[in-house]
Amino acid sequence: MSNKNVGIKDVAQAAGVSVTTVSHVLNEVAYARVSPETKERVRAAAAQLGYGPNRLAQALRTRRTGMLGLLSEDIATTPHAGRIILGADEAARQRGYNLMIINTSASASLESRTADVGALLERRVDGILYATMYHRTVDLPANLGGVPSVLVDSVSTSGTIPAVVPDEEGGARTAVAALLEAGHTRIGFLNNTDDVPATHLRLRGFRAALDGAGLDGGAAWVESGPSEVQGGYEAAIRLLIRRGAPTALFCYNDRMAMGAYRAAAELGIRIPDELSIVGFDDQQLIAANLHPALTTVALPHYEMGAWAAGQLIDAIEGTATLEDAARQPTLLECPLVVRDSVAAPKA
């Protein structure tokens, strides 16, 4: 906690530097030429003395409040995607900023979301992160451009605001590569029926991975259904009862993979001995607790939140511009999480 009786002169004396140097270090002045060793000495002295910069004075001088707004579509109530908030919050705190969160809904009207942005602007946030529950295209409130803004897990119809999204296609390639490396050539895909970017990009990655292995991705087995357990179950049944059925399944998400487990159990097919399965999303309550535990591809929720907060703060502090980043969404890797649901096919 800050000690109100300690001033910047006391910190300067304790660190053996000038008051100007202390000011530059504690206010993170970008152009200041201060060695890393001196910065560490100043921060250590400030911490030991309990000195904290006066936020009100800083705000008056820099015209910044040190607050970032986070408008979240449902993610505050979605455990796995809530890591977006954690990533953004930790990245912001490392730079001396705090988050102010407003939770809205994907079904909220544009008028309602405009009012939410207005509420953040009234509280003089320095910038806004707009995060959605899943990767999709959104119509944005016009007042979102009132301060620097970054989209998280979504892209805008206008394409004027920087966005960070998962590399859905790359993640699908990674999933299929794991099955190919295990020796599978008869691979099916349980896809989603919703018209969202992930549906199309994961299908594209699935086909491209097969094509790259010398297989005909265009002729590969694909069955679609709602991206829930029942949808995965019904799609898996349709594939697994075919003559020459696939020996491996790539599933649009972990919920559909759970449905595929149920289908395999009903048909007397053992996982992974007779059927390998890879999911997508790495929803911990599902993937780690299926039996056998599900190999899946993780969505980079934490990393997207952290990247977006860092990009936003760079723009606020004038060390980067958002125009270049707005031209094309930034893609973050979706890594494979290896568990126990993949094995070599039977001869």
JOVEN-V348930 format. One record per residue. N is the residue number from 0. BURIAL is b if it has 24 or more other C-alpha atoms within 12 Angstrom, else e. Layout:
N;BURIAL  N;BURIAL
//
This chain:
0;e  1;e  2;e  3;e  4;e  5;e  6;e  7;b  8;e  9;b  10;b  11;b  12;e  13;b  14;b  15;e  16;b  17;e  18;e  19;e  20;b  21;b  22;b  23;b  24;b  25;b  26;b  27;b  28;e  29;e  30;e  31;e  32;e  33;e  34;e  35;e  36;e  37;b  38;b  39;e  40;b  41;b  42;b  43;e  44;b  45;b  46;e  47;e  48;b  49;e  50;b  51;b  52;b  53;e  54;e  55;e  56;e  57;e  58;e  59;e  60;e  61;e  62;e  63;b  64;b  65;b  66;b  67;b  68;b  69;b  70;b  71;b  72;b  73;b  74;b  75;b  76;e  77;e  78;e  79;b  80;b  81;b  82;b  83;b  84;b  85;b  86;b  87;b  88;b  89;b  90;b  91;b  92;e  93;e  94;b  95;b  96;b  97;b  98;b  99;b  100;b  101;b  102;b  103;b  104;b  105;b  106;e  107;e  108;e  109;e  110;e  111;e  112;b  113;b  114;e  115;b  116;b  117;b  118;e  119;b  120;b  121;e  122;e  123;e  124;b  125;b  126;b  127;b  128;b  129;b  130;b  131;b  132;b  133;b  134;b  135;b  136;b  137;b  138;b  139;b  140;b  141;e  142;b  143;b  144;b  145;e  146;b  147;b  148;b  149;b  150;b  151;b  152;b  153;b  154;b  155;b  156;e  157;e  158;e  159;b  160;b  161;b  162;b  163;b  164;b  165;b  166;b  167;b  168;b  169;b  170;b  171;b  172;b  173;b  174;b  175;b  176;b  177;b  178;b  179;b  180;e  181;b  182;e  183;b  184;b  185;b  186;b  187;b  188;b  189;b  190;b  191;b  192;e  193;e  194;e  195;e  196;b  197;b  198;b  199;e  200;b  201;b  202;b  203;b  204;b  205;b  206;b  207;b  208;b  209;b  210;e  211;e  212;e  213;e  214;e  215;e  216;b  217;e  218;e  219;b  220;b  221;b  222;b  223;b  224;b  225;b  226;b  227;b  228;b  229;b  230;b  231;b  232;b  233;b  234;b  235;b  236;b  237;b  238;b  239;b  240;e  241;e  242;e  243;e  244;b  245;b  246;b  247;b  248;b  249;b  250;b  251;b  252;b  253;b  254;b  255;b  256;b  257;b  258;b  259;b  260;b  261;b  262;b  263;b  264;e  265;e  266;e  267;e  268;b  269;b  270;b  271;b  272;e  273;b  274;b  275;b  276;b  277;b  278;b  279;b  280;b  281;b  282;b  283;b  284;e  285;b  286;b  287;e  288;e  289;b  290;e  291;b  292;b  293;b  294;b  295;b  296;b  297;b  298;b  299;b  300;b  301;b  302;b  303;b  304;b  305;b  306;b  307;b  308;b  309;b  310;b  311;b  312;b  313;b  314;b  315;b  316;b  317;e  318;e  319;e  320;e  321;b  322;e  323;e  324;b  325;b  326;e  327;e  328;b  329;b  330;b  331;b  332;b  333;b  334;b  335;b  336;b  337;b  338;b  339;b  340;b  341;b  342;b  343;b  344;b  345;e  346;e
//
